[in-house]
Amino acid sequence: MMRVDQRINDKHSLFFRFAMTDGLISEIRNGLLETRDSLLRPTNITTQWQQIWSTTLLNEIKLGFNRSALTRNDVGSIPEGVSIPGFTTTQPTSYIIEKPSAYSIVDNLSWIRGRHTIKAGGEVRRIHLNVGNGPATSVTFSSLPNFLNNVLDRVQIGSRLDTVGVRRTFYSTYLQDEIRVSSTFTLNVGFRYEQYTVSKDVYGRGRVFDLVRCQGFCPAGTPWFFSDNDNIAPRVSFAWSPTALGGKTVLRAGYGRYFGPGQNDDVTAAIDSLPENISSPSPTLPASPTRPPASSASFAAKARPPAASSDRKEPESHMWTFSIQHQLPPASSPRSLTSAT
């Protein structure tokens, strides 16, 4: 980790921070000594420029980069996962590569004007999600005799997903006013707006599966989902110290509406549909099945493509708070404040 602070003059200052960690998590998954190795490299880079334009006007600009790279290798006793009642289930040999990155620019402005402290700003965050995985096959036998006779109960085939690059952009802006109505009452009002673009692959890959609109797979170029554009989040709160209570009691209350994009993996069903994954209860499939072509009838009957709601709404929450804080006599407690929420 490294941090550098530079004071240019009385009005301008800079800071830069870099942090990176290498991690390895090694697990023994079962009594067969099958392993999972996870290699992690979280990285964070931040730089900020603070400008003091006057005693009442302050601005901050931040540039940021975050990455949480993961490579996970599962090594089984044999390439396939095998499940037999009464025996330890083996894990299939496979791998996962995930390199999610975020590039952001943030601007915050503070302006004091009489009784008002006005804050405004916004953020643009670009998401890069590069993911891929290896093939994985698992077979299930309903009993030991069926295993000895090679009679399958179920087979699951996960095809390899070559690394894809999902891209998405988050936009947000806010305006807030802290109003000192009187020496005993302060009011905060404001709002925030957030908009998250529709995910897409850098090369236009992705297969959208929608039984309602397309009765199956949609034509190439179909948006993965529809953008949710009404994410308006109001905020209001107050702090009041009633004169009648001697100025030793403060009442605080507030309400806020909050939005978030959730996990980026939650909206990548079109990418997850690229591999031809099959889950079949048919015992007629061979014990080492090969990947069938997408146009074959057997694939159409047994494919299990993931799907996401095209009319999805971004996750939101509503928060209400109320607290009372009272100053106790000095002899009552080493700490002379108590509060309840």
Residue frames as qw, qx, qy, qz and C-alpha x, y, z in Angstrom:
[[0.000, 0.889, 0.458, 0.000, 0.00, 0.00, 0.00],
 [0.427, -0.003, 0.025, 0.904, 1.21, 3.51, -0.79],
 [0.016, 0.898, 0.440, -0.006, -0.21, 6.98, -0.15],
 [0.426, 0.060, 0.039, 0.902, 1.14, 10.38, -1.18],
 [0.026, -0.886, -0.429, 0.175, -0.29, 13.74, -0.03],
 [0.447, 0.141, 0.150, 0.871, 0.75, 16.98, -1.74],
 [0.023, -0.844, -0.373, 0.385, -0.28, 20.46, -0.57],
 [0.531, 0.503, 0.276, 0.623, 0.20, 22.67, -3.63],
 [0.072, 0.325, -0.156, 0.930, -0.82, 25.93, -1.92],
 [0.231, 0.067, 0.586, -0.774, -3.45, 27.29, 0.44],
 [0.634, 0.263, 0.051, -0.725, -6.22, 26.54, -2.05],
 [0.828, 0.313, -0.372, -0.280, -5.21, 23.30, -3.75],
 [0.393, -0.471, 0.779, -0.129, -4.12, 19.89, -2.47],
 [0.738, 0.259, -0.531, -0.327, -3.75, 16.41, -3.95],
 [0.532, -0.399, 0.726, -0.174, -3.55, 12.89, -2.65],
 [0.677, 0.321, -0.584, -0.313, -2.86, 9.55, -4.31],
 [0.611, -0.334, 0.656, -0.290, -3.37, 6.06, -2.87],
 [0.656, 0.304, -0.630, -0.284, -2.50, 2.65, -4.26],
 [0.558, -0.320, 0.686, -0.341, -3.28, -0.67, -2.58],
 [0.755, 0.250, -0.513, -0.322, -2.97, -4.24, -3.84],
 [0.558, -0.389, 0.677, -0.280, -3.08, -7.57, -2.05],
 [0.550, 0.235, -0.751, -0.278, -2.33, -11.07, -3.28],
 [0.610, -0.259, 0.564, -0.492, -4.23, -13.90, -1.61],
 [0.472, 0.149, -0.830, -0.257, -4.45, -17.67, -1.96],
 [0.673, -0.205, 0.439, -0.558, -7.18, -19.75, -0.36],
 [0.388, 0.224, -0.874, -0.187, -6.55, -23.50, -0.59],
 [0.712, -0.177, 0.336, -0.591, -9.29, -25.89, 0.47],
 [0.043, 0.073, -0.991, -0.105, -9.53, -29.66, 0.76],
 [0.517, -0.107, -0.223, -0.819, -13.11, -30.27, -0.32],
 [0.904, -0.184, -0.064, -0.381, -13.73, -33.81, 0.90],
 [0.768, -0.436, 0.469, 0.018, -12.19, -37.06, 2.13],
 [0.861, 0.373, 0.223, 0.265, -10.89, -37.81, -1.36],
 [0.466, -0.503, 0.149, 0.712, -8.52, -34.84, -0.92],
 [0.380, 0.633, 0.443, 0.508, -10.04, -33.01, -3.88],
 [0.360, -0.373, -0.158, 0.840, -8.95, -29.39, -3.83],
 [0.219, 0.883, 0.344, 0.233, -10.08, -25.87, -4.65],
 [0.495, -0.249, -0.030, 0.832, -7.49, -23.11, -5.01],
 [0.145, 0.917, 0.357, 0.101, -8.72, -19.51, -5.19],
 [0.518, -0.048, 0.018, 0.854, -6.22, -16.85, -6.21],
 [0.006, -0.915, -0.403, 0.026, -7.35, -13.30, -5.39],
 [0.460, 0.004, 0.016, 0.888, -5.83, -9.92, -6.18],
 [0.016, -0.901, -0.427, 0.072, -7.94, -6.95, -4.97],
 [0.462, 0.084, 0.095, 0.878, -6.57, -3.65, -6.28],
 [0.034, -0.903, -0.411, 0.118, -7.56, -0.06, -5.45],
 [0.429, 0.084, 0.095, 0.894, -6.24, 3.21, -6.91],
 [0.058, -0.887, -0.455, 0.046, -7.60, 6.61, -5.88],
 [0.387, 0.050, -0.022, 0.921, -6.55, 10.19, -6.53],
 [0.086, -0.844, -0.519, 0.102, -8.24, 13.37, -5.31],
 [0.295, 0.280, 0.034, 0.913, -7.90, 17.06, -6.08],
 [0.216, -0.745, -0.560, 0.292, -9.36, 19.40, -3.46],
 [0.245, 0.411, 0.150, 0.865, -9.96, 23.04, -4.35],
 [0.195, -0.667, -0.509, 0.508, -10.83, 25.74, -1.80],
 [0.296, 0.584, 0.359, 0.665, -12.13, 28.56, -3.96],
 [0.150, -0.605, 0.133, -0.770, -13.20, 30.73, -1.01],
 [0.145, -0.182, 0.757, -0.611, -14.15, 30.48, 2.65],
 [0.641, 0.179, 0.411, -0.623, -17.62, 29.37, 1.54],
 [0.817, 0.459, -0.151, -0.316, -16.90, 27.30, -1.59],
 [0.381, -0.466, 0.794, 0.082, -15.13, 23.92, -1.66],
 [0.842, 0.365, -0.186, -0.352, -14.87, 21.34, -4.46],
 [0.492, -0.407, 0.766, 0.076, -13.42, 17.82, -4.58],
 [0.763, 0.431, -0.329, -0.351, -12.77, 15.68, -7.66],
 [0.588, -0.379, 0.714, -0.032, -11.89, 12.00, -7.28],
 [0.666, 0.395, -0.544, -0.324, -10.74, 9.41, -9.80],
 [0.619, -0.355, 0.649, -0.264, -10.94, 5.78, -8.77],
 [0.639, 0.288, -0.660, -0.270, -10.15, 2.28, -9.98],
 [0.611, -0.314, 0.630, -0.363, -11.17, -0.94, -8.22],
 [0.686, 0.254, -0.619, -0.287, -10.61, -4.53, -9.25],
 [0.650, -0.351, 0.598, -0.312, -11.24, -7.81, -7.45],
 [0.572, 0.413, -0.642, -0.300, -9.63, -10.46, -9.64],
 [0.724, -0.242, 0.583, -0.279, -10.36, -14.12, -8.93],
 [0.576, 0.338, -0.693, -0.272, -9.04, -17.33, -10.53],
 [0.688, -0.275, 0.537, -0.402, -10.48, -20.51, -9.01],
 [0.471, 0.325, -0.786, -0.234, -9.32, -24.00, -9.88],
 [0.818, -0.212, 0.356, -0.399, -11.27, -27.09, -8.83],
 [0.330, 0.432, -0.829, -0.132, -9.29, -30.32, -9.14],
 [0.872, -0.167, 0.157, -0.433, -11.20, -33.58, -8.79],
 [0.624, -0.306, 0.713, 0.093, -10.02, -37.16, -8.56],
 [0.461, 0.281, 0.719, 0.436, -11.36, -37.70, -12.07],
 [0.050, 0.123, 0.285, 0.949, -12.52, -35.12, -14.65],
 [0.422, -0.460, -0.498, -0.602, -16.25, -35.74, -14.00],
 [0.347, -0.267, 0.557, -0.705, -18.22, -35.34, -10.83],
 [0.507, -0.117, -0.823, -0.230, -19.86, -38.63, -9.80],
 [0.450, -0.287, 0.418, -0.735, -22.65, -39.04, -7.27],
 [0.584, -0.099, -0.793, -0.143, -23.62, -42.47, -5.85],
 [0.635, -0.630, -0.014, -0.447, -25.80, -42.88, -2.74],
 [0.895, -0.437, 0.031, 0.088, -23.67, -43.87, 0.27],
 [0.763, 0.053, 0.083, 0.639, -20.38, -42.69, -1.28],
 [0.206, -0.639, 0.007, 0.741, -18.49, -39.42, -1.29],
 [0.551, 0.786, 0.280, 0.009, -19.51, -37.30, -4.28],
 [0.600, -0.113, 0.236, 0.756, -16.55, -36.31, -6.42],
 [0.160, 0.823, 0.096, -0.537, -16.27, -32.78, -7.77],
 [0.744, 0.586, 0.206, 0.248, -15.74, -32.11, -11.48],
 [0.539, -0.286, 0.156, 0.777, -12.41, -30.62, -12.54],
 [0.269, 0.812, 0.385, 0.347, -12.98, -27.09, -13.82],
 [0.398, -0.158, -0.152, 0.891, -12.02, -23.45, -13.36],
 [0.054, 0.906, 0.420, 0.013, -13.53, -19.96, -13.06],
 [0.429, 0.042, 0.016, 0.902, -11.98, -16.64, -14.08],
 [0.064, -0.895, -0.438, -0.050, -13.53, -13.38, -12.86],
 [0.441, -0.062, -0.048, 0.894, -11.98, -9.93, -13.29],
 [0.014, -0.873, -0.473, -0.121, -14.56, -7.29, -12.34],
 [0.413, -0.057, -0.071, 0.906, -13.27, -3.70, -12.55],
 [0.007, 0.893, 0.447, -0.042, -14.80, -0.29, -11.89],
 [0.397, 0.138, 0.053, 0.906, -13.51, 3.07, -13.17],
 [0.139, -0.826, -0.542, 0.074, -15.10, 6.12, -11.57],
 [0.232, 0.280, -0.063, 0.930, -15.03, 9.90, -11.51],
 [0.312, -0.711, -0.608, 0.167, -16.73, 11.72, -8.63],
 [0.171, 0.384, -0.055, 0.906, -17.29, 15.43, -8.07],
 [0.364, -0.678, -0.602, 0.211, -18.60, 17.01, -4.83],
 [0.144, 0.483, 0.001, 0.864, -19.28, 20.73, -4.34],
 [0.364, -0.616, -0.594, 0.366, -20.03, 22.45, -0.99],
 [0.116, 0.469, 0.121, 0.867, -21.29, 26.03, -0.80],
 [0.238, -0.514, -0.620, 0.543, -22.20, 27.96, 2.34],
 [0.007, -0.413, -0.306, -0.858, -24.72, 30.74, 1.73],
 [0.436, -0.450, 0.113, -0.771, -26.21, 32.40, 4.79],
 [0.685, -0.254, 0.512, -0.452, -28.27, 29.83, 6.64],
 [0.934, 0.299, 0.008, -0.194, -27.80, 27.29, 3.84],
 [0.302, -0.513, 0.758, 0.268, -25.07, 24.70, 3.30],
 [0.812, 0.453, -0.009, -0.369, -25.67, 23.40, -0.21],
 [0.402, -0.379, 0.793, 0.256, -24.00, 20.23, -1.47],
 [0.789, 0.508, 0.029, -0.344, -24.19, 18.92, -5.02],
 [0.160, -0.541, 0.781, 0.268, -22.32, 16.41, -7.08],
 [0.894, 0.287, -0.029, -0.342, -22.38, 13.25, -9.09],
 [0.468, -0.415, 0.758, 0.182, -20.55, 10.14, -10.19],
 [0.782, 0.436, -0.300, -0.330, -19.95, 8.24, -13.41],
 [0.522, -0.418, 0.743, -0.029, -18.83, 4.65, -12.86],
 [0.671, 0.418, -0.488, -0.369, -17.88, 2.33, -15.72],
 [0.774, -0.275, 0.542, -0.178, -18.12, -1.39, -15.01],
 [0.515, 0.462, -0.684, -0.231, -15.97, -3.99, -16.76],
 [0.772, -0.243, 0.515, -0.283, -16.87, -7.59, -15.93],
 [0.502, 0.478, -0.683, -0.228, -14.58, -10.10, -17.66],
 [0.696, -0.236, 0.588, -0.338, -15.61, -13.67, -16.85],
 [0.646, 0.329, -0.620, -0.300, -15.11, -17.18, -18.13],
 [0.687, -0.345, 0.573, -0.286, -15.22, -20.77, -16.94],
 [0.070, 0.318, -0.908, -0.264, -14.14, -24.23, -17.93],
 [0.680, -0.109, -0.541, -0.483, -16.32, -27.19, -18.86],
 [0.268, -0.239, 0.788, -0.499, -17.78, -29.33, -16.10],
 [0.654, -0.075, -0.601, -0.453, -19.66, -32.62, -16.30],
 [0.332, -0.230, 0.741, -0.536, -21.47, -34.37, -13.44],
 [0.573, -0.080, -0.712, -0.397, -23.27, -37.71, -13.50],
 [0.491, -0.278, 0.528, -0.635, -25.66, -39.16, -10.93],
 [0.447, -0.028, -0.877, -0.177, -26.47, -42.82, -10.32],
 [0.626, -0.478, -0.058, -0.613, -29.51, -43.72, -8.22],
 [0.884, -0.401, 0.213, -0.115, -27.83, -46.79, -6.65],
 [0.334, -0.579, 0.704, 0.240, -24.60, -48.78, -6.53],
 [0.651, 0.201, 0.715, 0.156, -25.98, -51.54, -8.84],
 [0.487, 0.844, 0.224, -0.032, -26.89, -48.91, -11.43],
 [0.050, -0.873, 0.439, 0.205, -23.35, -47.53, -11.20],
 [0.509, -0.302, 0.780, 0.203, -21.87, -50.99, -11.72],
 [0.559, 0.429, 0.687, 0.176, -24.14, -51.48, -14.74],
 [0.202, -0.098, 0.280, 0.934, -23.47, -47.93, -16.05],
 [0.038, -0.673, -0.678, -0.295, -27.15, -46.94, -15.85],
 [0.150, 0.131, -0.164, 0.966, -27.32, -43.18, -15.42],
 [0.035, -0.679, -0.674, 0.290, -30.05, -41.42, -13.46],
 [0.149, 0.970, 0.150, -0.118, -29.06, -37.88, -14.45],
 [0.672, 0.056, 0.142, 0.724, -26.29, -36.09, -16.33],
 [0.012, 0.962, 0.120, -0.244, -25.36, -32.40, -16.24],
 [0.692, 0.213, 0.215, 0.655, -23.06, -30.90, -18.86],
 [0.056, -0.933, -0.066, 0.349, -21.64, -27.41, -18.50],
 [0.736, 0.516, 0.110, 0.424, -19.79, -26.23, -21.59],
 [0.525, -0.225, -0.056, 0.819, -16.75, -23.98, -21.54],
 [0.129, 0.955, 0.266, -0.020, -17.37, -20.23, -21.58],
 [0.601, 0.257, -0.003, 0.757, -14.54, -18.36, -23.22],
 [0.243, -0.418, -0.323, 0.813, -13.80, -15.05, -21.51],
 [0.116, 0.744, 0.506, 0.421, -16.46, -12.46, -22.25],
 [0.252, -0.024, -0.225, 0.941, -16.42, -8.74, -21.49],
 [0.112, -0.767, -0.628, -0.071, -19.60, -7.34, -19.97],
 [0.229, 0.127, -0.080, 0.962, -19.83, -3.54, -19.90],
 [0.236, -0.773, -0.581, -0.094, -22.21, -1.27, -17.98],
 [0.222, 0.320, -0.181, 0.903, -22.22, 2.35, -16.75],
 [0.302, -0.674, -0.617, 0.271, -23.70, 3.82, -13.57],
 [0.119, 0.481, 0.047, 0.867, -24.72, 7.51, -13.43],
 [0.387, -0.667, -0.590, 0.239, -25.74, 9.35, -10.26],
 [0.142, 0.447, -0.054, 0.881, -26.28, 12.94, -9.18],
 [0.391, -0.606, -0.639, 0.266, -27.50, 14.61, -6.00],
 [0.018, 0.560, -0.037, 0.827, -28.47, 17.95, -4.48],
 [0.540, -0.513, -0.609, 0.270, -28.77, 18.61, -0.76],
 [0.014, -0.658, 0.083, -0.749, -29.51, 21.70, 1.34],
 [0.498, -0.372, -0.634, 0.460, -28.83, 21.89, 5.06],
 [0.094, -0.696, -0.172, -0.691, -30.87, 24.81, 6.40],
 [0.304, -0.166, -0.628, 0.698, -30.21, 26.27, 9.83],
 [0.182, -0.707, -0.537, -0.423, -33.76, 27.46, 10.41],
 [0.378, -0.861, 0.087, -0.329, -32.94, 28.68, 13.92],
 [0.006, 0.628, -0.716, 0.305, -30.34, 28.15, 16.63],
 [0.540, -0.177, 0.736, -0.369, -32.33, 25.09, 17.77],
 [0.785, 0.369, 0.459, -0.193, -33.64, 23.62, 14.52],
 [0.009, -0.504, 0.660, 0.557, -31.75, 22.35, 11.46],
 [0.805, 0.382, 0.331, -0.310, -33.47, 20.89, 8.40],
 [0.210, -0.353, 0.763, 0.500, -31.90, 18.72, 5.66],
 [0.736, 0.496, 0.327, -0.323, -33.68, 18.23, 2.33],
 [0.030, 0.563, -0.663, -0.492, -32.38, 16.76, -0.90],
 [0.910, 0.281, 0.184, -0.244, -32.67, 14.12, -3.56],
 [0.275, -0.456, 0.762, 0.368, -30.48, 11.71, -5.50],
 [0.818, 0.439, -0.001, -0.373, -31.03, 10.25, -8.96],
 [0.385, -0.407, 0.794, 0.235, -29.36, 7.07, -10.20],
 [0.801, 0.469, -0.060, -0.367, -29.44, 5.39, -13.59],
 [0.515, -0.360, 0.751, 0.205, -27.78, 2.10, -14.57],
 [0.493, 0.458, -0.460, -0.579, -27.39, 1.26, -18.24],
 [0.968, 0.087, 0.080, -0.223, -28.24, -2.11, -19.76],
 [0.543, -0.480, 0.637, 0.264, -25.38, -4.61, -19.70],
 [0.806, 0.569, -0.068, -0.149, -23.86, -5.74, -22.99],
 [0.837, -0.193, 0.305, 0.412, -20.85, -7.65, -24.25],
 [0.120, -0.673, 0.322, 0.655, -18.04, -5.79, -26.02],
 [0.028, -0.170, 0.792, 0.586, -18.49, -7.97, -29.12],
 [0.589, 0.029, -0.182, -0.786, -22.28, -8.14, -28.99],
 [0.379, -0.009, -0.925, -0.025, -22.34, -11.71, -27.69],
 [0.285, 0.053, 0.639, -0.713, -25.14, -12.98, -25.50],
 [0.280, -0.257, -0.803, -0.458, -28.31, -14.99, -26.02],
 [0.364, -0.107, 0.357, -0.854, -31.44, -13.60, -24.42],
 [0.199, -0.236, -0.945, -0.112, -33.93, -16.28, -23.39],
 [0.308, 0.106, 0.302, -0.896, -37.48, -14.93, -23.00],
 [0.145, 0.292, 0.941, 0.091, -40.49, -17.24, -23.20],
 [0.204, 0.705, 0.490, -0.469, -42.98, -14.35, -23.10],
 [0.235, 0.782, -0.142, -0.560, -41.61, -12.04, -25.80],
 [0.268, 0.562, -0.684, -0.380, -39.66, -14.47, -27.97],
 [0.955, -0.018, 0.018, -0.295, -41.06, -17.91, -27.06],
 [0.934, -0.029, 0.024, 0.354, -37.46, -19.00, -26.49],
 [0.530, -0.287, 0.140, 0.786, -34.21, -17.42, -27.58],
 [0.238, 0.881, 0.177, -0.369, -34.56, -13.86, -28.89],
 [0.697, 0.654, 0.031, 0.293, -32.95, -12.57, -32.10],
 [0.656, -0.064, -0.108, 0.744, -29.35, -11.38, -31.97],
 [0.138, 0.338, 0.028, 0.931, -29.04, -7.81, -30.74],
 [0.484, -0.682, -0.453, -0.309, -32.01, -8.02, -28.36],
 [0.109, -0.654, 0.433, -0.610, -31.34, -5.93, -25.20],
 [0.343, 0.024, -0.888, 0.305, -30.61, -8.12, -22.20],
 [0.151, -0.625, -0.697, 0.319, -33.24, -6.23, -20.21],
 [0.088, 0.802, 0.287, 0.516, -34.94, -2.84, -20.14],
 [0.312, 0.203, -0.399, 0.838, -33.39, 0.03, -18.21],
 [0.329, -0.731, -0.577, 0.155, -35.12, 1.22, -15.03],
 [0.334, 0.400, 0.036, 0.853, -35.05, 5.03, -15.31],
 [0.358, -0.745, -0.210, -0.522, -37.22, 6.26, -12.42],
 [0.719, -0.258, -0.469, 0.443, -34.71, 5.87, -9.57],
 [0.034, -0.685, 0.088, -0.722, -35.45, 9.16, -7.80],
 [0.628, -0.309, -0.613, 0.366, -34.44, 9.06, -4.14],
 [0.172, -0.814, 0.000, -0.555, -35.67, 11.88, -1.85],
 [0.564, -0.129, -0.587, 0.566, -34.05, 12.53, 1.55],
 [0.240, -0.737, -0.026, -0.631, -35.32, 14.63, 4.45],
 [0.654, -0.295, -0.564, 0.409, -34.20, 14.90, 8.08],
 [0.140, -0.836, 0.046, -0.529, -34.12, 17.35, 10.98],
 [0.547, -0.120, -0.589, 0.582, -32.37, 17.96, 14.29],
 [0.285, -0.734, -0.179, -0.590, -34.24, 19.91, 16.99],
 [0.415, -0.083, -0.639, 0.642, -33.14, 20.96, 20.47],
 [0.253, -0.776, -0.475, -0.327, -36.30, 22.34, 22.14],
 [0.063, 0.531, -0.328, 0.779, -35.71, 25.43, 24.28],
 [0.699, -0.492, -0.004, -0.518, -38.31, 24.15, 26.73],
 [0.962, -0.187, -0.157, 0.119, -35.99, 21.23, 27.54],
 [0.471, -0.817, 0.214, 0.254, -33.10, 23.51, 28.42],
 [0.429, 0.777, -0.440, -0.140, -31.09, 22.82, 25.28],
 [0.307, -0.476, 0.821, -0.073, -29.87, 19.51, 26.70],
 [0.650, 0.219, 0.724, -0.081, -32.08, 17.26, 24.56],
 [0.211, 0.423, -0.523, -0.710, -31.86, 16.76, 20.80],
 [0.736, 0.313, 0.553, -0.234, -34.50, 15.04, 18.71],
 [0.068, 0.440, -0.655, -0.611, -33.48, 13.72, 15.30],
 [0.706, 0.337, 0.591, -0.196, -35.62, 12.12, 12.61],
 [0.136, 0.528, -0.540, -0.641, -35.18, 11.36, 8.95],
 [0.821, 0.328, 0.443, -0.152, -36.35, 9.46, 5.89],
 [0.067, 0.600, -0.600, -0.525, -34.48, 8.31, 2.81],
 [0.906, 0.333, 0.193, -0.174, -35.11, 6.23, -0.27],
 [0.249, -0.626, 0.668, 0.315, -32.13, 4.31, -1.62],
 [0.880, 0.431, -0.053, -0.190, -31.38, 2.47, -4.85],
 [0.366, -0.574, 0.694, 0.234, -28.60, 0.10, -5.83],
 [0.567, 0.434, -0.537, -0.449, -27.65, -1.92, -8.91],
 [0.951, -0.167, 0.210, -0.155, -27.28, -5.16, -6.96],
 [0.594, -0.366, 0.614, 0.370, -24.67, -7.65, -8.12],
 [0.333, 0.547, -0.462, -0.613, -23.54, -7.37, -11.72],
 [0.026, -0.096, 0.983, 0.156, -23.75, -11.18, -11.97],
 [0.373, 0.396, 0.706, -0.453, -27.51, -10.88, -11.45],
 [0.513, 0.708, 0.108, -0.473, -28.01, -9.36, -14.93],
 [0.076, 0.560, -0.722, -0.398, -25.70, -11.54, -17.04],
 [0.753, 0.143, 0.604, -0.216, -28.15, -14.31, -17.92],
 [0.693, 0.689, -0.073, -0.198, -27.55, -13.61, -21.64],
 [0.193, 0.679, -0.708, 0.039, -23.88, -14.45, -21.15],
 [0.470, -0.234, 0.808, -0.267, -24.67, -17.48, -19.01],
 [0.804, 0.379, 0.341, -0.306, -26.80, -18.74, -21.92],
 [0.385, 0.709, -0.521, -0.278, -23.85, -18.81, -24.32],
 [0.039, -0.292, 0.956, -0.005, -22.56, -22.22, -23.18],
 [0.690, -0.099, -0.492, -0.521, -24.84, -25.10, -24.08],
 [0.189, -0.255, 0.803, -0.505, -25.59, -26.37, -20.59],
 [0.654, -0.120, -0.598, -0.447, -27.67, -29.52, -20.37],
 [0.316, -0.204, 0.769, -0.518, -29.41, -31.17, -17.45],
 [0.658, 0.065, -0.529, -0.531, -31.11, -34.42, -18.43],
 [0.657, -0.276, 0.586, -0.386, -32.79, -37.17, -16.41],
 [0.875, 0.343, -0.194, -0.280, -32.63, -39.43, -19.44],
 [0.697, -0.446, 0.550, 0.117, -30.61, -42.62, -18.75],
 [0.840, 0.447, 0.269, 0.149, -30.12, -43.08, -22.49],
 [0.216, 0.927, -0.304, 0.047, -27.35, -40.49, -22.72],
 [0.817, 0.233, -0.415, 0.326, -23.84, -42.01, -22.90],
 [0.682, -0.600, -0.221, 0.356, -21.71, -41.97, -19.77],
 [0.393, -0.395, 0.165, 0.814, -19.26, -39.55, -21.45],
 [0.422, 0.775, 0.470, 0.004, -21.62, -37.40, -23.50],
 [0.419, 0.058, 0.235, 0.875, -20.24, -34.98, -26.06],
 [0.133, 0.474, 0.211, -0.844, -21.53, -31.47, -26.58],
 [0.448, 0.522, 0.700, 0.190, -24.43, -31.55, -29.06],
 [0.173, 0.234, 0.284, 0.913, -24.96, -28.81, -31.66],
 [0.187, 0.202, 0.383, -0.882, -27.34, -26.00, -30.68],
 [0.527, 0.144, -0.322, -0.773, -29.73, -26.89, -33.48],
 [0.304, -0.006, -0.949, -0.082, -30.20, -30.50, -32.48],
 [0.604, -0.482, -0.373, -0.513, -33.53, -31.67, -31.13],
 [0.735, -0.316, -0.516, 0.306, -31.87, -33.33, -28.15],
 [0.315, 0.024, -0.275, 0.908, -30.30, -30.04, -27.09],
 [0.291, -0.354, -0.186, -0.869, -33.55, -28.13, -27.52],
 [0.715, -0.434, -0.471, -0.279, -35.34, -30.66, -25.33],
 [0.786, -0.382, -0.357, 0.330, -32.75, -30.83, -22.56],
 [0.358, 0.390, -0.166, 0.832, -31.06, -27.40, -22.54],
 [0.399, -0.731, -0.485, 0.268, -31.40, -25.36, -19.38],
 [0.337, 0.457, 0.008, 0.823, -30.68, -21.74, -20.39],
 [0.218, -0.466, -0.513, 0.687, -30.86, -19.16, -17.58],
 [0.064, 0.673, 0.435, 0.594, -33.15, -16.17, -17.92],
 [0.189, -0.259, -0.407, 0.855, -33.60, -12.82, -16.19],
 [0.182, 0.776, 0.563, -0.220, -36.66, -10.60, -16.01],
 [0.409, 0.385, 0.298, 0.772, -36.53, -8.11, -18.86],
 [0.190, -0.777, -0.217, -0.559, -38.73, -5.67, -16.91],
 [0.654, -0.305, -0.495, 0.485, -36.63, -5.86, -13.76],
 [0.183, -0.937, -0.033, -0.295, -36.65, -3.06, -11.22],
 [0.390, 0.472, -0.566, 0.553, -33.50, -1.98, -9.44],
 [0.545, -0.417, -0.653, 0.319, -33.37, -2.97, -5.75],
 [0.065, -0.611, 0.071, -0.786, -34.58, -0.19, -3.47],
 [0.461, -0.377, -0.696, 0.402, -34.98, 0.35, 0.25],
 [0.204, -0.778, -0.129, -0.580, -36.73, 2.90, 2.48],
 [0.546, -0.112, -0.578, 0.596, -35.20, 3.97, 5.77],
 [0.318, -0.821, -0.140, -0.453, -36.80, 5.88, 8.64],
 [0.554, 0.005, -0.562, 0.615, -34.85, 6.93, 11.71],
 [0.351, -0.813, -0.090, -0.456, -35.75, 8.62, 15.00],
 [0.662, -0.061, -0.514, 0.542, -33.49, 9.25, 17.98],
 [0.348, -0.905, -0.069, -0.235, -33.43, 11.20, 21.22],
 [0.654, 0.173, -0.392, 0.623, -30.17, 12.36, 22.76],
 [0.412, -0.870, -0.135, -0.235, -30.04, 13.89, 26.24],
 [0.358, 0.515, -0.524, 0.576, -27.18, 15.35, 28.24],
 [0.713, -0.528, -0.455, 0.082, -26.99, 13.93, 31.77],
 [0.333, -0.920, 0.191, -0.082, -25.60, 15.75, 34.80],
 [0.375, 0.670, -0.625, 0.143, -21.79, 15.44, 34.93],
 [0.322, -0.412, 0.765, -0.376, -21.88, 13.37, 38.16],
 [0.867, 0.102, 0.232, -0.430, -24.28, 10.81, 36.68],
 [0.934, 0.228, 0.216, 0.168, -21.90, 9.24, 34.21],
 [0.502, -0.401, 0.362, 0.676, -18.34, 9.60, 32.95],
 [0.128, 0.189, 0.590, 0.775, -20.00, 10.18, 29.59],
 [0.167, 0.322, 0.435, -0.824, -22.63, 12.84, 29.95],
 [0.500, 0.224, -0.320, -0.772, -24.71, 11.92, 26.90],
 [0.419, 0.113, 0.895, -0.101, -27.30, 9.19, 26.47],
 [0.399, 0.266, -0.388, -0.787, -29.34, 8.41, 23.42],
 [0.551, 0.201, 0.788, -0.186, -32.15, 6.15, 22.26],
 [0.232, 0.275, -0.560, -0.746, -33.11, 5.25, 18.73]]
